[in-house]
Amino acid sequence: MTQRLEHMVTYIEAQFLCIIFLSTLFMLNLKHWRPRVLNSLSLIYILTILSSLLDIAWSLVDGKPDLVILNHIINIVHLSCFGFIGFFWMDHCSTLYPFQLWKSRWHRFTGMLPAITTTILLAISSRTGWIYGIDRDGTYYRGPYYFIQMLAYAYLVTASLLALQSKRQVEFAIEKKKLSAVA
C-alpha cells in the first residue's frame, strides 16, 4: 500500500470510530428524554456524525479533478455544520442559565444568523475562493478569508461567557458546578 493510501485508510478508520462513539452517545441521550434538551443535543450529535461522514467523503474525492462539484458540495455542507453545531451547543447550554436566552422565535432566529451567514459565504466562496477553494487538480485549499469560518467559535465563547455570568446569579453549589462545566 502506498503511504497516501495508508494515511487515508487510517483517517477513515478514525472517523468511523468517532461516528460509532457519537452514535452510542446519541442513543444513550434518547434514553434520558427531556423535550428541550433532546432537540438541541440530538441536533449536535446528528450534525457531528454528518460532519464525520462528510469528512470521509471529502478524503475520498479530494484531489480528483472530475469530482470538483461534489467536492464543493461536501465542503459547503461540512464546513457549515460547525456553525450550526456551535449554535445548538449554545442553545443546549441556555437550558442551564437562570434567565431565558431566547425570548421569542425571532430572537432564536437572529441568534442563528452567524451560522446562516457563514453557510451563504461558503456557497459564494465555492466560486470566489474567499473562504476555501478547489484548484484545477481538484484539491481543497484555504482561502484568504478562511477565518470567517471560525465564527462558529463565537457561539462557544458566548455560551461560556453566559455561563460565567449565570454562575453569579445562582445560589446552589450544584448549579454553580454545572455552569462552571459549561464555561
NUKOL-348548 format. One record per residue (C-alpha): residue number from 1; residue in one letter; chain; x, y, z. Coordinates in pm, whole numbers. Example, Ala and Ser with C-alpha at 12.3 -4.5 7.8 and 13.67 -1.06 7.14 Angstrom:
! NUKOL-348548
REC|1|A|A|1230|-450|780
REC|2|S|A|1367|-106|714
! end
This chain:
! NUKOL-348548
REC|1|M|A|0|0|0
REC|2|T|A|125|347|-80
REC|3|Q|A|182|592|202
REC|4|R|A|-107|818|88
REC|5|L|A|-348|525|80
REC|6|E|A|-234|408|425
REC|7|H|A|-288|759|559
REC|8|M|A|-637|772|404
REC|9|V|A|-735|433|550
REC|10|T|A|-617|539|896
REC|11|Y|A|-805|868|863
REC|12|I|A|-1128|690|763
REC|13|E|A|-1090|437|1045
REC|14|A|A|-1053|723|1297
REC|15|Q|A|-1364|894|1160
REC|16|F|A|-1562|567|1184
REC|17|L|A|-1456|531|1548
REC|18|C|A|-1583|884|1612
REC|19|I|A|-1912|800|1439
REC|20|I|A|-1954|486|1649
REC|21|F|A|-1876|676|1970
REC|22|L|A|-2111|964|1885
REC|23|S|A|-2387|726|1776
REC|24|T|A|-2360|547|2110
REC|25|L|A|-2383|877|2299
REC|26|F|A|-2680|978|2084
REC|27|M|A|-2864|654|2161
REC|28|L|A|-2792|695|2534
REC|29|N|A|-2923|1051|2513
REC|30|L|A|-3250|919|2374
REC|31|K|A|-3297|712|2692
REC|32|H|A|-3298|1029|2903
REC|33|W|A|-3558|1221|2711
REC|34|R|A|-3614|1581|2811
REC|35|P|A|-3803|1783|2546
REC|36|R|A|-3589|2097|2502
REC|37|V|A|-3257|1931|2578
REC|38|L|A|-3323|1643|2341
REC|39|N|A|-3377|1875|2048
REC|40|S|A|-3054|2074|2076
REC|41|L|A|-2836|1789|2198
REC|42|S|A|-2973|1550|1937
REC|43|L|A|-2902|1802|1662
REC|44|I|A|-2547|1840|1791
REC|45|Y|A|-2495|1463|1769
REC|46|I|A|-2660|1434|1428
REC|47|L|A|-2462|1725|1280
REC|48|T|A|-2135|1597|1426
REC|49|I|A|-2198|1249|1284
REC|50|L|A|-2288|1407|948
REC|51|S|A|-1970|1613|965
REC|52|S|A|-1760|1300|1022
REC|53|L|A|-1932|1122|731
REC|54|L|A|-1866|1424|508
REC|55|D|A|-1504|1427|623
REC|56|I|A|-1474|1068|500
REC|57|A|A|-1639|1161|170
REC|58|W|A|-1407|1460|134
REC|59|S|A|-1099|1242|184
REC|60|L|A|-1222|1018|-99
REC|61|V|A|-1295|1298|-351
REC|62|D|A|-1018|1549|-273
REC|63|G|A|-759|1560|-548
REC|64|K|A|-993|1418|-811
REC|65|P|A|-1050|1684|-1081
REC|66|D|A|-1355|1505|-1225
REC|67|L|A|-1538|1534|-887
REC|68|V|A|-1494|1908|-827
REC|69|I|A|-1869|1982|-799
REC|70|L|A|-1916|1701|-547
REC|71|N|A|-1609|1829|-359
REC|72|H|A|-1768|2176|-339
REC|73|I|A|-2099|2038|-209
REC|74|I|A|-1921|1827|53
REC|75|N|A|-1709|2124|168
REC|76|I|A|-2002|2368|190
REC|77|V|A|-2216|2130|395
REC|78|H|A|-1923|2004|605
REC|79|L|A|-1791|2349|693
REC|80|S|A|-2146|2479|756
REC|81|C|A|-2205|2207|1013
REC|82|F|A|-1959|2373|1253
REC|83|G|A|-2160|2694|1278
REC|84|F|A|-2483|2509|1345
REC|85|I|A|-2317|2277|1596
REC|86|G|A|-2193|2587|1780
REC|87|F|A|-2539|2743|1775
REC|88|F|A|-2709|2429|1905
REC|89|W|A|-2444|2396|2178
REC|90|M|A|-2523|2750|2293
REC|91|D|A|-2894|2665|2274
REC|92|H|A|-2838|2349|2478
REC|93|C|A|-2636|2538|2739
REC|94|S|A|-2910|2801|2766
REC|95|T|A|-3128|2545|2945
REC|96|L|A|-2892|2581|3243
REC|97|Y|A|-2896|2961|3258
REC|98|P|A|-3114|3126|3524
REC|99|F|A|-3256|3357|3256
REC|100|Q|A|-3429|3297|2925
REC|101|L|A|-3180|3336|2640
REC|102|W|A|-3435|3330|2360
REC|103|K|A|-3736|3547|2439
REC|104|S|A|-3908|3461|2110
REC|105|R|A|-3858|3261|1793
REC|106|W|A|-3729|3580|1631
REC|107|H|A|-3451|3607|1893
REC|108|R|A|-3360|3244|1834
REC|109|F|A|-3351|3303|1457
REC|110|T|A|-3130|3611|1495
REC|111|G|A|-2901|3404|1719
REC|112|M|A|-2866|3161|1430
REC|113|L|A|-2773|3435|1177
REC|114|P|A|-2392|3391|1206
REC|115|A|A|-2428|3021|1113
REC|116|I|A|-2664|3105|825
REC|117|T|A|-2434|3386|706
REC|118|T|A|-2133|3154|715
REC|119|T|A|-2321|2898|505
REC|120|I|A|-2410|3164|246
REC|121|L|A|-2049|3288|238
REC|122|L|A|-1925|2930|193
REC|123|A|A|-2158|2886|-103
REC|124|I|A|-2028|3211|-255
REC|125|S|A|-1674|3102|-177
REC|126|S|A|-1716|2796|-397
REC|127|R|A|-1700|3047|-686
REC|128|T|A|-1467|3313|-541
REC|129|G|A|-1224|3113|-325
REC|130|W|A|-1262|3361|-37
REC|131|I|A|-1300|3107|242
REC|132|Y|A|-1192|2792|61
REC|133|G|A|-1136|2682|-293
REC|134|I|A|-1064|2381|-509
REC|135|D|A|-781|2408|-758
REC|136|R|A|-759|2262|-1110
REC|137|D|A|-628|1935|-969
REC|138|G|A|-943|1902|-756
REC|139|T|A|-756|1973|-432
REC|140|Y|A|-903|2176|-145
REC|141|Y|A|-720|2487|-25
REC|142|R|A|-794|2754|236
REC|143|G|A|-883|3097|105
REC|144|P|A|-758|3432|233
REC|145|Y|A|-1071|3481|446
REC|146|Y|A|-1075|3133|600
REC|147|F|A|-1101|3292|946
REC|148|I|A|-1468|3377|868
REC|149|Q|A|-1542|3009|903
REC|150|M|A|-1426|3039|1263
REC|151|L|A|-1744|3233|1351
REC|152|A|A|-1867|2903|1494
REC|153|Y|A|-1628|2952|1783
REC|154|A|A|-1812|3274|1873
REC|155|Y|A|-2104|3056|1982
REC|156|L|A|-1880|2853|2210
REC|157|V|A|-1721|3163|2362
REC|158|T|A|-2064|3324|2407
REC|159|A|A|-2202|3011|2577
REC|160|S|A|-1903|3015|2814
REC|161|L|A|-1936|3384|2895
REC|162|L|A|-2309|3348|2960
REC|163|A|A|-2237|3052|3188
REC|164|L|A|-1987|3258|3387
REC|165|Q|A|-2236|3544|3414
REC|166|S|A|-2508|3299|3522
REC|167|K|A|-2283|3145|3784
REC|168|R|A|-2301|3472|3977
REC|169|Q|A|-2681|3465|3972
REC|170|V|A|-2742|3113|4111
REC|171|E|A|-2733|3020|4477
REC|172|F|A|-2686|2643|4492
REC|173|A|A|-2342|2485|4463
REC|174|I|A|-2460|2213|4223
REC|175|E|A|-2592|2478|3982
REC|176|K|A|-2262|2668|4007
REC|177|K|A|-2072|2344|3923
REC|178|K|A|-2290|2280|3618
REC|179|L|A|-2233|2633|3492
REC|180|S|A|-1859|2604|3559
REC|181|A|A|-1856|2287|3349
REC|182|V|A|-2030|2471|3064
REC|183|A|A|-1783|2760|3090
! end
